[in-house]
Amino acid sequence: MTEKLGKIKNSLQDARSSRLIFLSHCLLNQNACVRGLARPPSVIRELVDLLLAHDITFYQMPCPEGAYLGSMRWGQVKKMYGTLMFCRHCRQIAEQICDQVQTYRDNGHEVIGFVMRDSSPTCGLKYAAVTADNDQVWGWY
Ligand code: SF4
């Protein structure tokens, strides 16, 4: 029985590095950005090159804003996105991502971490535009 299990395990080995990182969607797709905010034309090349150099694969998380308002949405600030509906939408995405992380971990992969897009009212971990009046505040969450 042990020998049989060993054969099955060997047959599942392939070239994968088994290391992956979770990325905010727009880091790999600048088309998802609000109009006027995309900087490079396609991806954040420095990040992609760095990860490839270390054989780390990317898991591109869904764009919460794009999935909610589409690609022609206006730029908004954190308070404008602070609705129950949008929070519920984001929570559903977050739960799916947590499930993906767990299943990769359960099956021998190493999840290196997450790279989020700071300054976004939705994906920014450390700072984002909070209000949009004359005293616009860039705040810490
Ligand atoms: S919501 Fe997140 S993934 Fe979508 S464009 Fe903004 S920072 Fe990028």
Backbone and ligand atoms as CSV (ligand in chain L), in Angstrom:
chain,resi,resn,atom,element,x,y,z
A,1,MET,N,N,0.841,-1.207,0.000
A,1,MET,CA,C,0.000,0.000,0.000
A,1,MET,C,C,0.872,1.253,0.000
A,2,THR,N,N,1.897,1.285,0.871
A,2,THR,CA,C,2.797,2.436,0.938
A,2,THR,C,C,3.508,2.632,-0.401
A,3,GLU,N,N,3.915,1.493,-1.010
A,3,GLU,CA,C,4.596,1.574,-2.304
A,3,GLU,C,C,3.677,2.183,-3.361
A,4,LYS,N,N,2.396,1.769,-3.311
A,4,LYS,CA,C,1.437,2.294,-4.278
A,4,LYS,C,C,1.262,3.806,-4.100
A,5,LEU,N,N,1.171,4.243,-2.837
A,5,LEU,CA,C,1.032,5.674,-2.569
A,5,LEU,C,C,2.249,6.453,-3.061
A,6,GLY,N,N,3.430,5.856,-2.875
A,6,GLY,CA,C,4.665,6.495,-3.344
A,6,GLY,C,C,4.644,6.682,-4.847
A,7,LYS,N,N,4.153,5.658,-5.572
A,7,LYS,CA,C,4.090,5.764,-7.030
A,7,LYS,C,C,3.130,6.863,-7.464
A,8,ILE,N,N,2.003,6.929,-6.773
A,8,ILE,CA,C,1.037,7.980,-7.108
A,8,ILE,C,C,1.660,9.352,-6.868
A,9,LYS,N,N,2.351,9.504,-5.729
A,9,LYS,CA,C,2.967,10.785,-5.402
A,9,LYS,C,C,3.996,11.175,-6.463
A,10,ASN,N,N,4.823,10.199,-6.863
A,10,ASN,CA,C,5.833,10.498,-7.875
A,10,ASN,C,C,5.202,10.896,-9.196
A,11,SER,N,N,4.081,10.245,-9.530
A,11,SER,CA,C,3.437,10.555,-10.811
A,11,SER,C,C,2.854,11.956,-10.814
A,12,LEU,N,N,2.676,12.557,-9.632
A,12,LEU,CA,C,2.114,13.907,-9.565
A,12,LEU,C,C,3.190,14.989,-9.565
A,13,GLN,N,N,4.439,14.577,-9.484
A,13,GLN,CA,C,5.503,15.583,-9.474
A,13,GLN,C,C,5.724,16.121,-10.878
A,14,ASP,N,N,5.918,17.416,-10.961
A,14,ASP,CA,C,6.186,18.038,-12.253
A,14,ASP,C,C,7.105,19.228,-12.041
A,15,ALA,N,N,7.088,20.154,-12.967
A,15,ALA,CA,C,8.074,21.239,-12.935
A,15,ALA,C,C,7.677,22.409,-12.058
A,16,ARG,N,N,6.509,22.358,-11.473
A,16,ARG,CA,C,6.044,23.532,-10.734
A,16,ARG,C,C,6.944,23.875,-9.550
A,17,SER,N,N,7.027,25.170,-9.249
A,17,SER,CA,C,7.837,25.593,-8.103
A,17,SER,C,C,7.078,25.420,-6.799
A,18,SER,N,N,5.757,25.338,-6.903
A,18,SER,CA,C,4.872,25.227,-5.732
A,18,SER,C,C,4.879,26.474,-4.868
A,19,ARG,N,N,5.366,27.579,-5.406
A,19,ARG,CA,C,5.348,28.838,-4.656
A,19,ARG,C,C,4.531,29.850,-5.454
A,20,LEU,N,N,3.629,30.516,-4.771
A,20,LEU,CA,C,2.805,31.495,-5.472
A,20,LEU,C,C,2.533,32.693,-4.579
A,21,ILE,N,N,2.144,33.764,-5.232
A,21,ILE,CA,C,1.846,34.998,-4.516
A,21,ILE,C,C,0.527,35.543,-5.055
A,22,PHE,N,N,-0.239,36.159,-4.199
A,22,PHE,CA,C,-1.540,36.720,-4.593
A,22,PHE,C,C,-1.373,38.216,-4.861
A,23,LEU,N,N,-1.863,38.641,-6.024
A,23,LEU,CA,C,-1.651,40.030,-6.450
A,23,LEU,C,C,-2.970,40.743,-6.705
A,24,SER,N,N,-3.009,42.026,-6.353
A,24,SER,CA,C,-4.133,42.858,-6.793
A,24,SER,C,C,-4.230,42.774,-8.316
A,25,HIS,N,N,-5.446,42.687,-8.795
A,25,HIS,CA,C,-5.696,42.438,-10.207
A,25,HIS,C,C,-4.941,43.370,-11.147
A,26,CYS,N,N,-4.966,44.672,-10.845
A,26,CYS,CA,C,-4.438,45.645,-11.807
A,26,CYS,C,C,-2.922,45.614,-11.911
A,27,LEU,N,N,-2.246,44.972,-10.976
A,27,LEU,CA,C,-0.790,44.856,-11.105
A,27,LEU,C,C,-0.424,44.059,-12.350
A,28,LEU,N,N,-1.360,43.193,-12.766
A,28,LEU,CA,C,-1.150,42.378,-13.976
A,28,LEU,C,C,-2.082,42.805,-15.106
A,29,ASN,N,N,-2.847,43.829,-14.895
A,29,ASN,CA,C,-3.787,44.283,-15.921
A,29,ASN,C,C,-4.116,45.755,-15.688
A,30,GLN,N,N,-3.315,46.610,-16.276
A,30,GLN,CA,C,-3.526,48.040,-16.082
A,30,GLN,C,C,-4.831,48.530,-16.707
A,31,ASN,N,N,-5.424,47.713,-17.569
A,31,ASN,CA,C,-6.722,48.075,-18.148
A,31,ASN,C,C,-7.818,48.134,-17.095
A,32,ALA,N,N,-7.560,47.545,-15.931
A,32,ALA,CA,C,-8.573,47.560,-14.872
A,32,ALA,C,C,-8.589,48.877,-14.112
A,33,CYS,N,N,-7.549,49.697,-14.277
A,33,CYS,CA,C,-7.454,50.941,-13.506
A,33,CYS,C,C,-8.524,51.934,-13.948
A,34,VAL,N,N,-8.889,52.830,-13.028
A,34,VAL,CA,C,-9.742,53.964,-13.383
A,34,VAL,C,C,-9.052,54.756,-14.489
A,35,ARG,N,N,-9.845,55.262,-15.447
A,35,ARG,CA,C,-9.289,56.024,-16.570
A,35,ARG,C,C,-8.409,57.166,-16.068
A,36,GLY,N,N,-7.223,57.248,-16.620
A,36,GLY,CA,C,-6.295,58.309,-16.237
A,36,GLY,C,C,-5.297,57.882,-15.181
A,37,LEU,N,N,-5.482,56.707,-14.602
A,37,LEU,CA,C,-4.594,56.293,-13.510
A,37,LEU,C,C,-3.619,55.185,-13.886
A,38,ALA,N,N,-3.806,54.563,-15.051
A,38,ALA,CA,C,-2.851,53.518,-15.449
A,38,ALA,C,C,-1.518,54.186,-15.755
A,39,ARG,N,N,-0.451,53.642,-15.268
A,39,ARG,CA,C,0.859,54.219,-15.546
A,39,ARG,C,C,1.588,53.401,-16.619
A,40,PRO,N,N,2.035,52.188,-16.335
A,40,PRO,CA,C,2.590,51.409,-17.446
A,40,PRO,C,C,1.445,50.927,-18.345
A,41,PRO,N,N,1.736,50.555,-19.579
A,41,PRO,CA,C,0.659,50.175,-20.505
A,41,PRO,C,C,0.030,48.819,-20.231
A,42,SER,N,N,0.730,47.946,-19.546
A,42,SER,CA,C,0.175,46.592,-19.412
A,42,SER,C,C,0.254,46.059,-17.976
A,43,VAL,N,N,1.454,45.790,-17.501
A,43,VAL,CA,C,1.629,45.207,-16.167
A,43,VAL,C,C,2.682,46.018,-15.411
A,44,ILE,N,N,2.829,45.733,-14.121
A,44,ILE,CA,C,3.944,46.314,-13.360
A,44,ILE,C,C,5.142,45.401,-13.604
A,45,ARG,N,N,5.893,45.746,-14.611
A,45,ARG,CA,C,6.926,44.856,-15.119
A,45,ARG,C,C,7.979,44.509,-14.062
A,46,GLU,N,N,8.346,45.482,-13.239
A,46,GLU,CA,C,9.393,45.221,-12.242
A,46,GLU,C,C,8.968,44.104,-11.302
A,47,LEU,N,N,7.717,44.117,-10.922
A,47,LEU,CA,C,7.206,43.088,-10.019
A,47,LEU,C,C,7.178,41.725,-10.725
A,48,VAL,N,N,6.684,41.713,-11.950
A,48,VAL,CA,C,6.610,40.464,-12.711
A,48,VAL,C,C,8.004,39.878,-12.895
A,49,ASP,N,N,8.951,40.717,-13.294
A,49,ASP,CA,C,10.317,40.228,-13.518
A,49,ASP,C,C,10.918,39.667,-12.229
A,50,LEU,N,N,10.682,40.359,-11.132
A,50,LEU,CA,C,11.225,39.905,-9.847
A,50,LEU,C,C,10.666,38.538,-9.468
A,51,LEU,N,N,9.362,38.378,-9.631
A,51,LEU,CA,C,8.738,37.108,-9.258
A,51,LEU,C,C,9.189,35.978,-10.178
A,52,LEU,N,N,9.257,36.265,-11.471
A,52,LEU,CA,C,9.699,35.227,-12.412
A,52,LEU,C,C,11.141,34.803,-12.129
A,53,ALA,N,N,11.957,35.755,-11.737
A,53,ALA,CA,C,13.359,35.438,-11.448
A,53,ALA,C,C,13.477,34.465,-10.288
A,54,HIS,N,N,12.435,34.422,-9.449
A,54,HIS,CA,C,12.456,33.514,-8.297
A,54,HIS,C,C,11.468,32.356,-8.469
A,55,ASP,N,N,11.016,32.149,-9.687
A,55,ASP,CA,C,10.080,31.042,-9.985
A,55,ASP,C,C,8.839,31.076,-9.107
A,56,ILE,N,N,8.365,32.272,-8.864
A,56,ILE,CA,C,7.129,32.427,-8.084
A,56,ILE,C,C,5.992,32.725,-9.056
A,57,THR,N,N,4.919,31.966,-8.954
A,57,THR,CA,C,3.787,32.196,-9.857
A,57,THR,C,C,2.810,33.191,-9.226
A,58,PHE,N,N,1.940,33.744,-10.080
A,58,PHE,CA,C,1.027,34.797,-9.628
A,58,PHE,C,C,-0.398,34.262,-9.596
A,59,TYR,N,N,-1.089,34.641,-8.562
A,59,TYR,CA,C,-2.535,34.432,-8.533
A,59,TYR,C,C,-3.152,35.820,-8.618
A,60,GLN,N,N,-3.824,36.090,-9.717
A,60,GLN,CA,C,-4.407,37.420,-9.942
A,60,GLN,C,C,-5.795,37.476,-9.314
A,61,MET,N,N,-5.897,38.202,-8.220
A,61,MET,CA,C,-7.191,38.320,-7.545
A,61,MET,C,C,-8.145,39.171,-8.385
A,62,PRO,N,N,-9.443,38.967,-8.250
A,62,PRO,CA,C,-10.397,39.783,-8.998
A,62,PRO,C,C,-10.280,41.255,-8.595
A,63,CYS,N,N,-10.624,42.136,-9.536
A,63,CYS,CA,C,-10.671,43.576,-9.245
A,63,CYS,C,C,-12.047,43.881,-8.646
A,64,PRO,N,N,-12.114,44.208,-7.364
A,64,PRO,CA,C,-13.425,44.436,-6.745
A,64,PRO,C,C,-14.205,45.571,-7.394
A,65,GLU,N,N,-13.514,46.661,-7.717
A,65,GLU,CA,C,-14.220,47.808,-8.304
A,65,GLU,C,C,-14.701,47.481,-9.711
A,66,GLY,N,N,-13.847,46.869,-10.495
A,66,GLY,CA,C,-14.214,46.525,-11.866
A,66,GLY,C,C,-15.375,45.551,-11.914
A,67,ALA,N,N,-15.361,44.594,-10.994
A,67,ALA,CA,C,-16.437,43.603,-10.969
A,67,ALA,C,C,-17.752,44.223,-10.510
A,68,TYR,N,N,-17.651,45.343,-9.819
A,68,TYR,CA,C,-18.849,45.996,-9.277
A,68,TYR,C,C,-19.382,47.080,-10.217
A,69,LEU,N,N,-18.463,47.879,-10.804
A,69,LEU,CA,C,-18.878,49.053,-11.582
A,69,LEU,C,C,-18.378,49.060,-13.022
A,70,GLY,N,N,-17.573,48.082,-13.381
A,70,GLY,CA,C,-17.096,48.018,-14.762
A,70,GLY,C,C,-15.854,48.856,-14.996
A,71,SER,N,N,-15.383,48.823,-16.236
A,71,SER,CA,C,-14.096,49.443,-16.544
A,71,SER,C,C,-14.216,50.931,-16.884
A,72,MET,N,N,-15.423,51.471,-16.983
A,72,MET,CA,C,-15.578,52.909,-17.260
A,72,MET,C,C,-16.016,53.682,-16.015
A,73,ARG,N,N,-15.757,53.106,-14.842
A,73,ARG,CA,C,-16.186,53.756,-13.599
A,73,ARG,C,C,-15.384,55.035,-13.356
A,74,TRP,N,N,-15.970,55.945,-12.575
A,74,TRP,CA,C,-15.254,57.127,-12.113
A,74,TRP,C,C,-14.357,56.735,-10.952
A,75,GLY,N,N,-13.318,57.553,-10.730
A,75,GLY,CA,C,-12.525,57.364,-9.530
A,75,GLY,C,C,-13.333,57.764,-8.303
A,76,GLN,N,N,-13.238,57.001,-7.257
A,76,GLN,CA,C,-13.959,57.314,-6.025
A,76,GLN,C,C,-13.008,57.233,-4.841
A,77,VAL,N,N,-13.479,57.684,-3.703
A,77,VAL,CA,C,-12.670,57.624,-2.497
A,77,VAL,C,C,-13.286,56.617,-1.528
A,78,LYS,N,N,-12.541,56.374,-0.462
A,78,LYS,CA,C,-12.940,55.301,0.455
A,78,LYS,C,C,-14.352,55.490,1.011
A,79,LYS,N,N,-14.687,56.723,1.382
A,79,LYS,CA,C,-16.013,56.945,1.967
A,79,LYS,C,C,-17.123,56.666,0.958
A,80,MET,N,N,-16.871,56.925,-0.305
A,80,MET,CA,C,-17.895,56.683,-1.324
A,80,MET,C,C,-18.121,55.184,-1.542
A,81,TYR,N,N,-17.083,54.400,-1.311
A,81,TYR,CA,C,-17.238,52.948,-1.441
A,81,TYR,C,C,-17.722,52.289,-0.145
A,82,GLY,N,N,-17.937,53.099,0.865
A,82,GLY,CA,C,-18.281,52.524,2.168
A,82,GLY,C,C,-19.739,52.131,2.311
A,83,THR,N,N,-20.310,51.531,1.301
A,83,THR,CA,C,-21.704,51.100,1.385
A,83,THR,C,C,-21.785,49.632,1.787
A,84,LEU,N,N,-22.922,49.265,2.347
A,84,LEU,CA,C,-23.113,47.859,2.716
A,84,LEU,C,C,-22.996,46.957,1.500
A,85,MET,N,N,-23.536,47.425,0.358
A,85,MET,CA,C,-23.531,46.591,-0.841
A,85,MET,C,C,-22.112,46.315,-1.322
A,86,PHE,N,N,-21.297,47.377,-1.342
A,86,PHE,CA,C,-19.930,47.171,-1.819
A,86,PHE,C,C,-19.124,46.348,-0.819
A,87,CYS,N,N,-19.352,46.579,0.468
A,87,CYS,CA,C,-18.646,45.789,1.484
A,87,CYS,C,C,-19.004,44.304,1.347
A,88,ARG,N,N,-20.274,44.029,1.093
A,88,ARG,CA,C,-20.692,42.629,0.929
A,88,ARG,C,C,-20.036,42.013,-0.306
A,89,HIS,N,N,-19.990,42.789,-1.365
A,89,HIS,CA,C,-19.331,42.355,-2.602
A,89,HIS,C,C,-17.858,42.010,-2.321
A,90,CYS,N,N,-17.166,42.893,-1.616
A,90,CYS,CA,C,-15.750,42.659,-1.315
A,90,CYS,C,C,-15.567,41.461,-0.392
A,91,ARG,N,N,-16.496,41.310,0.548
A,91,ARG,CA,C,-16.391,40.182,1.478
A,91,ARG,C,C,-16.503,38.854,0.740
A,92,GLN,N,N,-17.379,38.804,-0.248
A,92,GLN,CA,C,-17.522,37.562,-1.026
A,92,GLN,C,C,-16.229,37.242,-1.776
A,93,ILE,N,N,-15.628,38.269,-2.356
A,93,ILE,CA,C,-14.353,38.043,-3.058
A,93,ILE,C,C,-13.293,37.584,-2.065
A,94,ALA,N,N,-13.244,38.241,-0.919
A,94,ALA,CA,C,-12.229,37.897,0.084
A,94,ALA,C,C,-12.389,36.459,0.563
A,95,GLU,N,N,-13.630,36.028,0.735
A,95,GLU,CA,C,-13.853,34.644,1.183
A,95,GLU,C,C,-13.366,33.649,0.137
A,96,GLN,N,N,-13.625,33.955,-1.130
A,96,GLN,CA,C,-13.164,33.058,-2.193
A,96,GLN,C,C,-11.635,33.011,-2.236
A,97,ILE,N,N,-11.011,34.149,-2.037
A,97,ILE,CA,C,-9.545,34.185,-2.044
A,97,ILE,C,C,-8.988,33.391,-0.859
A,98,CYS,N,N,-9.602,33.556,0.301
A,98,CYS,CA,C,-9.141,32.793,1.477
A,98,CYS,C,C,-9.268,31.292,1.219
A,99,ASP,N,N,-10.346,30.885,0.574
A,99,ASP,CA,C,-10.509,29.458,0.243
A,99,ASP,C,C,-9.408,28.992,-0.709
A,100,GLN,N,N,-9.064,29.839,-1.668
A,100,GLN,CA,C,-7.995,29.464,-2.611
A,100,GLN,C,C,-6.662,29.320,-1.873
A,101,VAL,N,N,-6.381,30.271,-0.991
A,101,VAL,CA,C,-5.136,30.198,-0.216
A,101,VAL,C,C,-5.100,28.893,0.575
A,102,GLN,N,N,-6.213,28.592,1.219
A,102,GLN,CA,C,-6.254,27.401,2.064
A,102,GLN,C,C,-6.049,26.124,1.261
A,103,THR,N,N,-6.691,26.065,0.093
A,103,THR,CA,C,-6.577,24.822,-0.676
A,103,THR,C,C,-5.171,24.658,-1.247
A,104,TYR,N,N,-4.531,25.759,-1.616
A,104,TYR,CA,C,-3.136,25.631,-2.053
A,104,TYR,C,C,-2.266,25.148,-0.897
A,105,ARG,N,N,-2.469,25.730,0.263
A,105,ARG,CA,C,-1.663,25.325,1.422
A,105,ARG,C,C,-1.921,23.872,1.790
A,106,ASP,N,N,-3.174,23.471,1.721
A,106,ASP,CA,C,-3.519,22.094,2.076
A,106,ASP,C,C,-2.863,21.085,1.145
A,107,ASN,N,N,-2.475,21.543,-0.040
A,107,ASN,CA,C,-1.926,20.629,-1.038
A,107,ASN,C,C,-0.456,20.888,-1.345
A,108,GLY,N,N,0.237,21.376,-0.339
A,108,GLY,CA,C,1.688,21.420,-0.405
A,108,GLY,C,C,2.294,22.617,-1.103
A,109,HIS,N,N,1.492,23.632,-1.397
A,109,HIS,CA,C,2.054,24.833,-2.014
A,109,HIS,C,C,2.388,25.859,-0.937
A,110,GLU,N,N,3.332,26.700,-1.264
A,110,GLU,CA,C,3.705,27.766,-0.333
A,110,GLU,C,C,3.154,29.093,-0.845
A,111,VAL,N,N,2.258,29.680,-0.082
A,111,VAL,CA,C,1.730,31.000,-0.446
A,111,VAL,C,C,2.656,32.038,0.180
A,112,ILE,N,N,3.401,32.731,-0.693
A,112,ILE,CA,C,4.413,33.682,-0.224
A,112,ILE,C,C,3.760,34.870,0.476
A,113,GLY,N,N,2.644,35.319,-0.054
A,113,GLY,CA,C,1.976,36.470,0.553
A,113,GLY,C,C,1.051,37.152,-0.434
A,114,PHE,N,N,0.764,38.407,-0.127
A,114,PHE,CA,C,-0.145,39.218,-0.948
A,114,PHE,C,C,0.565,40.525,-1.308
A,115,VAL,N,N,0.343,40.978,-2.533
A,115,VAL,CA,C,0.784,42.325,-2.908
A,115,VAL,C,C,-0.457,43.099,-3.288
A,116,MET,N,N,-0.742,44.149,-2.523
A,116,MET,CA,C,-1.945,44.945,-2.734
A,116,MET,C,C,-1.549,46.297,-3.317
A,117,ARG,N,N,-2.536,46.981,-3.878
A,117,ARG,CA,C,-2.268,48.259,-4.534
A,117,ARG,C,C,-2.556,49.400,-3.578
A,118,ASP,N,N,-1.513,49.898,-2.904
A,118,ASP,CA,C,-1.712,51.024,-2.010
A,118,ASP,C,C,-2.123,52.254,-2.792
A,119,SER,N,N,-2.891,53.079,-2.172
A,119,SER,CA,C,-3.517,54.303,-2.687
A,119,SER,C,C,-4.898,54.028,-3.251
A,120,SER,N,N,-5.215,52.751,-3.491
A,120,SER,CA,C,-6.570,52.423,-3.931
A,120,SER,C,C,-7.514,52.473,-2.731
A,121,PRO,N,N,-8.718,53.044,-2.899
A,121,PRO,CA,C,-9.674,53.043,-1.794
A,121,PRO,C,C,-10.178,51.647,-1.462
A,122,THR,N,N,-9.963,50.714,-2.378
A,122,THR,CA,C,-10.455,49.349,-2.180
A,122,THR,C,C,-9.331,48.384,-1.817
A,123,CYS,N,N,-8.236,48.428,-2.540
A,123,CYS,CA,C,-7.150,47.464,-2.323
A,123,CYS,C,C,-6.016,48.010,-1.471
A,124,GLY,N,N,-5.982,49.305,-1.240
A,124,GLY,CA,C,-4.878,49.862,-0.473
A,124,GLY,C,C,-4.866,49.346,0.952
A,125,LEU,N,N,-3.729,48.834,1.375
A,125,LEU,CA,C,-3.631,48.312,2.732
A,125,LEU,C,C,-3.246,49.390,3.726
A,126,LYS,N,N,-2.383,50.316,3.303
A,126,LYS,CA,C,-1.836,51.278,4.256
A,126,LYS,C,C,-2.414,52.667,4.107
A,127,TYR,N,N,-2.680,53.100,2.887
A,127,TYR,CA,C,-3.242,54.435,2.742
A,127,TYR,C,C,-4.110,54.519,1.486
A,128,ALA,N,N,-5.011,55.475,1.523
A,128,ALA,CA,C,-5.907,55.725,0.392
A,128,ALA,C,C,-6.566,57.072,0.617
A,129,ALA,N,N,-7.091,57.645,-0.458
A,129,ALA,CA,C,-7.864,58.871,-0.301
A,129,ALA,C,C,-9.150,58.513,0.426
A,130,VAL,N,N,-9.401,59.215,1.535
A,130,VAL,CA,C,-10.563,58.881,2.360
A,130,VAL,C,C,-11.754,59.747,1.994
A,131,THR,N,N,-11.513,61.067,1.865
A,131,THR,CA,C,-12.602,61.972,1.501
A,131,THR,C,C,-12.193,62.769,0.274
A,132,ALA,N,N,-13.160,63.418,-0.357
A,132,ALA,CA,C,-12.865,64.127,-1.603
A,132,ALA,C,C,-13.255,65.592,-1.532
A,133,ASP,N,N,-13.256,66.200,-0.348
A,133,ASP,CA,C,-13.574,67.620,-0.255
A,133,ASP,C,C,-12.292,68.442,-0.358
A,134,ASN,N,N,-12.360,69.722,-0.082
A,134,ASN,CA,C,-11.185,70.577,-0.223
A,134,ASN,C,C,-10.053,70.188,0.719
A,135,ASP,N,N,-10.412,69.549,1.816
A,135,ASP,CA,C,-9.394,69.100,2.782
A,135,ASP,C,C,-9.121,67.622,2.591
A,136,GLN,N,N,-9.023,67.195,1.370
A,136,GLN,CA,C,-8.869,65.753,1.113
A,136,GLN,C,C,-7.834,65.138,2.054
A,137,VAL,N,N,-8.233,64.086,2.668
A,137,VAL,CA,C,-7.398,63.435,3.670
A,137,VAL,C,C,-6.848,62.142,3.094
A,138,TRP,N,N,-5.541,62.010,3.160
A,138,TRP,CA,C,-4.947,60.703,2.840
A,138,TRP,C,C,-4.674,60.046,4.174
A,139,GLY,N,N,-5.425,59.016,4.495
A,139,GLY,CA,C,-5.359,58.494,5.849
A,139,GLY,C,C,-4.921,57.056,5.927
A,140,TRP,N,N,-4.545,56.667,7.122
A,140,TRP,CA,C,-4.242,55.270,7.414
A,140,TRP,C,C,-5.511,54.589,7.838
A,141,TYR,N,N,-5.671,53.373,7.445
A,141,TYR,CA,C,-6.884,52.654,7.818
A,141,TYR,C,C,-6.855,52.325,9.297
L,1,SF4,S1,S,-9.906,47.901,-7.135
L,1,SF4,FE1,FE,-7.917,46.989,-6.676
L,1,SF4,S2,S,-7.512,45.638,-8.398
L,1,SF4,FE2,FE,-9.132,47.030,-9.037
L,1,SF4,S3,S,-8.067,48.701,-10.048
L,1,SF4,FE3,FE,-8.337,49.283,-7.919
L,1,SF4,S4,S,-6.438,48.647,-6.912
L,1,SF4,FE4,FE,-6.552,47.582,-8.853
